[in-house]
Amino acid sequence: MKAILLKRLDAAVGPTLIRLLPKSSLKNSGGTRLCSPAKVCCACLPLPFGRGAGVRAVPQPKSCLRGVSLTLSLPQRGRGPEVPRNFTNNPPKRGLPDSSISPRSFLVIRPGGIGDAVLLIPALTALQKAFPGCRIDVLAESRNAAAFLMCPGLNRVYRYDSLSDLAALLRTSFDVVVDTEQWYRLSAVIARLVGALRSIGFSTNDRGRLFTDPVPYPLQDYELISFFKLLAPLEVQPPKESAAPFLQLPAGAKEGARRLLAPLAGKEFVAIFPGASVPEKQWGRENFRQVAESLTAAGIAVVVVGADDARASGDFIARGGLALNLAGKGGLMESAAVLAEARVLLSGDSGLLHIAAGLGTATVSLFGPSDTAKWAPKGERHTAFSSSLSCAPCSRYGTVRCGTGARCLDAAPSEVTEALLKLWEDQVSP
């Protein structure tokens, strides 16, 4: 419900806020470019980023002349003593601060679902390696915040849909803010209000005017690689290939999974996730049960995973002792630990699909409105089924609700079972 309200709020006020906020590359009333986005001259600053907006005043020059060196003291709100930083007044490209200064604190904004959060984690890990000892905070949502438990080394995870968290966030200083949202505007507004020395984000939907480093959003790239494009201004390069595992389970998750899987007495299994975030991504519980029947006939155990909303489908699939239904049991980390124990996962385009791939588990995935090139796990251990409809994929530009009532996921259960059996045989038991 909170996610729906955020989307409606974004659609209602996002475009207006984007237009009202000043551009990141600004000029003062005299037509001179700003010293830098660090706001070194209070005289250069338009409201609400001038005097009284959390920036300590410094002696103001009569004009912003090339070659004048200024010192800005930024208050580290709630993060220790103030740290002076020196900036030159030579106008760099797009008014960026001196690139020789290594940033020490980052805010990474990631609203949205679990899948996006999981695919962002390799970029967060690379950021940690590129800037050892830096502080990285994440602004997420309640629905995806738990995913960042699988990324050790983060300082704090704020919640986008919590007013108290937002208030605490705006009292904290950052050197760099990276907005990883692809389309919605409110995250770009928040990135601007944070007032970091440098801001990076995708330039979609007129969002780019609020960033010091707007980055084009590549529709053709695997989303994990798309997030690395946001780190290019920081000279952090993507990996040559997407290696897994890249997620780490928190302490206690494996023990919880062992308790949940105790009825199997150590037997290997295929995991099935029958849920979907939107109706267009549903395959149908009857199809999942047909696959479970074929796997059971082949002597393979089946475990159904998912949240509370998948419990009824899990009961239907597991009816008659056909599978172990764990849907609605344990939290996200326990479900992740179950997926880590699975030999193969069968799922639609979902957060659990990306978690399984990130943990090194083989997957068979079912895609309809989503583009497999952009969202399906990569590598020989992963098989993806695409819709045969001529209109698919239809959501390259975000979630699209189908107006024709077409059955988008049309893979045959027999073909899916065959793919599962092949991956099952290819996996080497630990």
C-alpha positions as semicolon CSV with decimal commas, in nm:
position;residue;x (nm);y (nm);z (nm)
1;M;0,000;0,000;0,000
2;K;0,283;0,241;0,084
3;A;0,446;0,169;-0,251
4;I;0,121;0,252;-0,434
5;L;0,084;0,577;-0,240
6;L;0,445;0,675;-0,321
7;K;0,385;0,617;-0,691
8;R;0,067;0,825;-0,686
9;L;0,244;1,101;-0,494
10;D;0,527;1,094;-0,746
11;A;0,285;1,125;-1,038
12;A;0,093;1,406;-0,867
13;V;0,373;1,633;-0,747
14;G;0,700;1,495;-0,890
15;P;0,697;1,690;-1,220
16;T;0,613;2,015;-1,039
17;L;0,891;1,970;-0,783
18;I;1,139;1,892;-1,059
19;R;1,054;2,220;-1,231
20;L;1,056;2,426;-0,911
21;L;1,390;2,309;-0,777
22;P;1,694;2,486;-0,922
23;K;1,917;2,301;-1,165
24;S;2,236;2,151;-1,029
25;S;2,448;2,365;-1,264
26;L;2,329;2,714;-1,174
27;K;2,427;3,071;-1,240
28;N;2,400;3,358;-0,997
29;S;2,210;3,678;-1,070
30;G;2,516;3,822;-1,240
31;G;2,541;3,535;-1,485
32;T;2,853;3,382;-1,328
33;R;2,869;3,005;-1,284
34;L;2,853;2,877;-0,930
35;C;3,187;2,809;-0,765
36;S;3,087;2,445;-0,723
37;P;2,787;2,240;-0,612
38;A;2,945;2,246;-0,266
39;K;2,776;2,587;-0,230
40;V;3,098;2,765;-0,134
41;C;2,953;3,114;-0,178
42;C;2,632;3,186;0,007
43;A;2,579;3,479;-0,231
44;C;2,556;3,232;-0,521
45;L;2,295;3,011;-0,362
46;P;1,928;3,020;-0,459
47;L;1,676;2,928;-0,193
48;P;1,635;2,681;-0,031
49;F;2,009;2,615;-0,042
50;G;2,140;2,949;0,078
51;R;2,206;3,087;0,424
52;G;2,017;2,900;0,693
53;A;1,987;2,578;0,495
54;G;2,248;2,387;0,693
55;V;2,551;2,540;0,516
56;R;2,788;2,742;0,729
57;A;2,858;3,089;0,592
58;V;3,210;3,166;0,475
59;P;3,363;3,501;0,380
60;Q;3,203;3,597;0,052
61;P;3,417;3,731;-0,232
62;K;3,288;4,029;-0,423
63;S;3,259;3,809;-0,728
64;C;3,328;3,447;-0,811
65;L;3,661;3,505;-0,989
66;R;3,856;3,229;-1,157
67;G;4,149;3,108;-0,948
68;V;4,020;3,227;-0,609
69;S;4,064;2,954;-0,349
70;L;3,793;2,917;-0,088
71;T;3,749;2,691;0,213
72;L;3,412;2,546;0,303
73;S;3,339;2,396;0,644
74;L;3,052;2,151;0,611
75;P;2,885;2,044;0,938
76;Q;2,891;1,669;0,979
77;R;2,549;1,652;1,138
78;G;2,547;1,376;1,391
79;R;2,869;1,230;1,244
80;G;3,154;1,375;1,446
81;P;3,352;1,696;1,413
82;E;3,341;1,931;1,119
83;V;3,587;1,853;0,842
84;P;3,722;2,142;0,632
85;R;3,747;2,084;0,257
86;N;3,935;2,305;0,014
87;F;3,790;2,382;-0,327
88;T;3,934;2,582;-0,611
89;N;3,714;2,835;-0,785
90;N;3,820;2,722;-1,134
91;P;3,490;2,613;-1,289
92;P;3,518;2,242;-1,373
93;K;3,283;2,064;-1,611
94;R;2,922;2,106;-1,493
95;G;3,050;2,284;-1,181
96;L;3,180;1,967;-1,019
97;P;3,402;1,976;-0,708
98;D;3,770;1,898;-0,727
99;S;3,791;1,533;-0,836
100;S;4,120;1,490;-0,649
101;I;3,926;1,494;-0,322
102;S;3,825;1,139;-0,236
103;P;3,466;1,122;-0,106
104;R;3,426;0,973;0,239
105;S;3,048;0,942;0,267
106;F;2,786;0,820;0,020
107;L;2,409;0,806;0,016
108;V;2,267;0,552;-0,232
109;I;1,893;0,585;-0,297
110;R;1,707;0,267;-0,397
111;P;1,327;0,275;-0,375
112;G;1,128;-0,003;-0,540
113;G;1,117;-0,378;-0,510
114;I;1,350;-0,648;-0,382
115;G;1,486;-0,742;-0,724
116;D;1,626;-0,395;-0,797
117;A;1,782;-0,384;-0,453
118;V;1,952;-0,720;-0,503
119;L;2,090;-0,623;-0,845
120;L;2,231;-0,304;-0,691
121;I;2,442;-0,489;-0,432
122;P;2,738;-0,568;-0,665
123;A;2,770;-0,195;-0,733
124;L;2,761;-0,121;-0,360
125;T;3,034;-0,379;-0,302
126;A;3,245;-0,224;-0,578
127;L;3,194;0,120;-0,423
128;Q;3,324;-0,011;-0,090
129;K;3,634;-0,154;-0,258
130;A;3,700;0,164;-0,458
131;F;3,677;0,389;-0,150
132;P;3,808;0,188;0,148
133;G;3,681;0,311;0,482
134;C;3,403;0,522;0,333
135;R;3,059;0,544;0,492
136;I;2,774;0,417;0,274
137;D;2,413;0,474;0,375
138;V;2,115;0,349;0,174
139;L;1,771;0,507;0,140
140;A;1,533;0,219;0,059
141;E;1,166;0,136;0,122
142;S;1,016;-0,086;0,386
143;R;0,941;-0,348;0,120
144;N;1,302;-0,383;0,001
145;A;1,513;-0,267;0,298
146;A;1,577;-0,622;0,425
147;A;1,756;-0,710;0,100
148;F;2,048;-0,491;0,204
149;L;2,113;-0,724;0,499
150;M;2,290;-0,935;0,237
151;C;2,540;-0,656;0,170
152;P;2,787;-0,637;0,463
153;G;2,961;-0,312;0,545
154;L;2,675;-0,067;0,500
155;N;2,647;0,197;0,770
156;R;2,269;0,242;0,785
157;V;1,957;0,171;0,580
158;Y;1,695;0,447;0,593
159;R;1,338;0,392;0,478
160;Y;1,199;0,609;0,200
161;D;0,842;0,568;0,331
162;S;0,919;0,666;0,692
163;L;0,895;1,032;0,788
164;S;1,122;0,983;1,090
165;D;1,386;0,816;0,874
166;L;1,364;1,095;0,615
167;A;1,403;1,356;0,888
168;A;1,711;1,179;1,023
169;L;1,851;1,146;0,673
170;L;1,819;1,519;0,600
171;R;2,013;1,592;0,919
172;T;2,308;1,388;0,789
173;S;2,579;1,518;0,554
174;F;2,708;1,327;0,251
175;D;2,984;1,393;0,002
176;V;2,809;1,204;-0,281
177;V;2,449;1,096;-0,338
178;V;2,371;0,833;-0,602
179;D;2,004;0,802;-0,698
180;T;1,953;0,461;-0,861
181;E;1,580;0,506;-0,932
182;Q;1,511;0,470;-1,302
183;W;1,187;0,663;-1,359
184;Y;1,011;0,817;-1,060
185;R;1,094;1,174;-0,966
186;L;1,064;1,201;-0,588
187;S;1,396;1,027;-0,529
188;A;1,568;1,288;-0,747
189;V;1,403;1,562;-0,543
190;I;1,527;1,402;-0,220
191;A;1,874;1,366;-0,372
192;R;1,872;1,740;-0,442
193;L;1,748;1,829;-0,095
194;V;2,024;1,624;0,070
195;G;2,266;1,888;-0,060
196;A;2,562;1,657;-0,122
197;L;2,876;1,791;-0,288
198;R;2,808;1,566;-0,586
199;S;2,489;1,399;-0,709
200;I;2,455;1,124;-0,970
201;G;2,140;0,979;-1,122
202;F;1,962;0,865;-1,436
203;S;1,848;1,150;-1,658
204;T;1,504;1,006;-1,733
205;N;1,179;1,206;-1,694
206;D;1,360;1,540;-1,668
207;R;1,536;1,417;-1,352
208;G;1,881;1,495;-1,488
209;R;1,853;1,868;-1,421
210;L;1,880;1,798;-1,047
211;F;2,209;1,605;-1,066
212;T;2,565;1,727;-1,107
213;D;2,627;1,406;-1,306
214;P;2,321;1,298;-1,505
215;V;2,367;0,955;-1,662
216;P;2,166;0,814;-1,957
217;Y;1,962;0,508;-1,866
218;P;2,054;0,215;-2,096
219;L;1,744;0,013;-2,181
220;Q;1,941;-0,266;-2,347
221;D;2,179;-0,348;-2,060
222;Y;2,134;-0,609;-1,788
223;E;2,009;-0,409;-1,491
224;L;2,303;-0,507;-1,272
225;I;2,530;-0,342;-1,531
226;S;2,299;-0,040;-1,560
227;F;2,361;0,039;-1,194
228;F;2,735;0,034;-1,256
229;K;2,686;0,309;-1,517
230;L;2,599;0,538;-1,225
231;L;2,945;0,475;-1,077
232;A;3,130;0,569;-1,396
233;P;3,158;0,938;-1,288
234;L;3,343;0,805;-0,982
235;E;3,571;0,595;-1,206
236;V;3,431;0,266;-1,071
237;Q;3,410;0,011;-1,352
238;P;3,165;-0,280;-1,388
239;P;3,293;-0,638;-1,372
240;K;3,382;-0,809;-1,698
241;E;3,126;-1,076;-1,616
242;S;2,854;-1,109;-1,353
243;A;3,005;-1,351;-1,104
244;A;2,795;-1,524;-0,840
245;P;2,755;-1,556;-0,555
246;F;2,756;-1,186;-0,474
247;L;2,521;-1,196;-0,175
248;Q;2,610;-1,289;0,183
249;L;2,349;-1,428;0,419
250;P;2,339;-1,267;0,764
251;A;2,412;-1,467;1,076
252;G;2,122;-1,682;1,188
253;A;1,953;-1,710;0,848
254;K;2,104;-2,051;0,770
255;E;1,996;-2,193;1,105
256;G;1,641;-2,071;1,042
257;A;1,642;-2,240;0,702
258;R;1,763;-2,568;0,853
259;R;1,468;-2,568;1,092
260;L;1,223;-2,500;0,810
261;L;1,373;-2,774;0,592
262;A;1,392;-3,033;0,869
263;P;1,097;-3,238;0,727
264;L;1,309;-3,317;0,420
265;A;1,575;-3,487;0,637
266;G;1,857;-3,349;0,423
267;K;1,709;-3,447;0,086
268;E;1,793;-3,218;-0,207
269;F;1,506;-3,025;-0,362
270;V;1,374;-2,788;-0,625
271;A;1,226;-2,465;-0,490
272;I;0,915;-2,313;-0,648
273;F;0,800;-1,956;-0,603
274;P;0,446;-1,919;-0,744
275;G;0,397;-1,553;-0,655
276;A;0,413;-1,238;-0,866
277;S;0,408;-0,864;-0,803
278;V;0,146;-0,798;-1,075
279;P;-0,113;-1,023;-1,248
280;E;0,073;-0,998;-1,580
281;K;0,365;-1,190;-1,424
282;Q;0,154;-1,481;-1,295
283;W;0,187;-1,825;-1,453
284;G;-0,096;-1,990;-1,262
285;R;-0,087;-2,228;-0,969
286;E;-0,220;-2,512;-1,185
287;N;0,091;-2,494;-1,401
288;F;0,319;-2,493;-1,098
289;R;0,138;-2,796;-0,954
290;Q;0,175;-2,983;-1,283
291;V;0,551;-2,923;-1,269
292;A;0,561;-3,033;-0,905
293;E;0,381;-3,357;-1,000
294;S;0,640;-3,430;-1,271
295;L;0,931;-3,359;-1,037
296;T;0,786;-3,579;-0,764
297;A;0,738;-3,860;-1,015
298;A;1,110;-3,826;-1,095
299;G;1,193;-3,867;-0,726
300;I;1,278;-3,501;-0,666
301;A;1,153;-3,317;-0,357
302;V;0,972;-2,986;-0,404
303;V;0,963;-2,690;-0,164
304;V;0,730;-2,392;-0,214
305;V;0,863;-2,056;-0,095
306;G;0,715;-1,709;-0,072
307;A;0,551;-1,456;0,157
308;D;0,204;-1,469;0,310
309;D;0,038;-1,379;-0,020
310;A;0,175;-1,702;-0,173
311;R;0,049;-1,926;0,108
312;A;-0,279;-2,022;-0,064
313;S;-0,102;-2,108;-0,389
314;G;0,153;-2,305;-0,189
315;D;-0,124;-2,505;-0,022
316;F;-0,272;-2,584;-0,363
317;I;0,062;-2,697;-0,508
318;A;0,155;-2,902;-0,200
319;R;-0,186;-3,064;-0,155
320;G;-0,166;-3,438;-0,095
321;G;0,193;-3,424;0,025
322;L;0,324;-3,323;-0,318
323;A;0,553;-3,054;-0,173
324;L;0,669;-2,887;0,147
325;N;0,493;-2,550;0,167
326;L;0,709;-2,286;0,338
327;A;0,523;-1,985;0,195
328;G;0,453;-1,740;0,475
329;K;0,700;-1,908;0,710
330;G;1,006;-1,714;0,821
331;G;1,122;-1,379;0,690
332;L;1,303;-1,277;0,374
333;M;1,642;-1,387;0,505
334;E;1,516;-1,733;0,599
335;S;1,362;-1,766;0,252
336;A;1,693;-1,658;0,102
337;A;1,875;-1,922;0,305
338;V;1,627;-2,186;0,181
339;L;1,702;-2,078;-0,177
340;A;2,073;-2,112;-0,106
341;E;2,010;-2,478;-0,016
342;A;1,795;-2,545;-0,323
343;R;1,947;-2,719;-0,623
344;V;1,727;-2,520;-0,866
345;L;1,458;-2,250;-0,831
346;L;1,152;-2,213;-1,054
347;S;1,010;-1,860;-1,045
348;G;0,862;-1,579;-1,246
349;D;1,034;-1,242;-1,266
350;S;1,062;-1,174;-0,894
351;G;1,285;-1,059;-0,613
352;L;1,337;-1,420;-0,501
353;L;1,461;-1,505;-0,850
354;H;1,738;-1,245;-0,822
355;I;1,820;-1,351;-0,466
356;A;1,863;-1,713;-0,577
357;A;2,089;-1,610;-0,866
358;G;2,287;-1,382;-0,633
359;L;2,343;-1,675;-0,397
360;G;2,467;-1,900;-0,678
361;T;2,155;-2,118;-0,712
362;A;2,055;-2,233;-1,061
363;T;1,723;-2,093;-1,185
364;V;1,449;-2,146;-1,439
365;S;1,255;-1,823;-1,483
366;L;0,930;-1,730;-1,658
367;F;0,908;-1,391;-1,830
368;G;0,615;-1,219;-1,994
369;P;0,596;-0,839;-1,982
370;S;0,957;-0,805;-1,865
371;D;1,257;-0,812;-2,097
372;T;1,480;-1,116;-2,037
373;A;1,785;-0,930;-2,173
374;K;1,747;-0,669;-1,901
375;W;1,616;-0,872;-1,608
376;A;1,685;-1,246;-1,642
377;P;1,986;-1,396;-1,459
378;K;2,286;-1,456;-1,682
379;G;2,502;-1,763;-1,734
380;E;2,479;-2,132;-1,815
381;R;2,318;-2,210;-1,479
382;H;2,010;-2,005;-1,568
383;T;1,730;-2,072;-1,820
384;A;1,467;-1,809;-1,901
385;F;1,138;-1,859;-2,088
386;S;1,002;-1,558;-2,277
387;S;0,645;-1,498;-2,388
388;S;0,561;-1,594;-2,745
389;L;0,320;-1,301;-2,779
390;S;0,413;-1,041;-3,040
391;C;0,348;-0,759;-2,790
392;A;0,599;-0,892;-2,536
393;P;0,805;-0,763;-2,373
394;C;0,596;-0,454;-2,309
395;S;0,754;-0,311;-1,991
396;R;1,095;-0,190;-2,102
397;Y;0,992;0,151;-1,971
398;G;0,859;0,035;-1,635
399;T;0,559;-0,164;-1,516
400;V;0,283;-0,171;-1,779
401;R;-0,065;-0,302;-1,706
402;C;-0,206;-0,508;-1,993
403;G;-0,525;-0,372;-2,149
404;T;-0,599;-0,675;-2,366
405;G;-0,622;-0,942;-2,096
406;A;-0,363;-1,159;-2,273
407;R;-0,212;-1,458;-2,092
408;C;0,146;-1,334;-2,108
409;L;0,335;-1,624;-1,947
410;D;0,264;-1,905;-2,192
411;A;0,549;-2,151;-2,141
412;A;0,431;-2,513;-2,142
413;P;0,469;-2,698;-1,807
414;S;0,633;-2,991;-1,989
415;E;0,903;-2,763;-2,135
416;V;0,962;-2,600;-1,798
417;T;0,994;-2,941;-1,630
418;E;1,246;-3,049;-1,895
419;A;1,457;-2,739;-1,827
420;L;1,445;-2,803;-1,453
421;L;1,553;-3,164;-1,493
422;K;1,844;-3,064;-1,715
423;L;1,971;-2,808;-1,463
424;W;1,914;-3,058;-1,181
425;E;2,139;-3,308;-1,350
426;D;2,401;-3,045;-1,433
427;Q;2,443;-2,934;-1,072
428;V;2,711;-3,097;-0,863
429;S;2,603;-3,183;-0,511
430;P;2,801;-2,999;-0,241
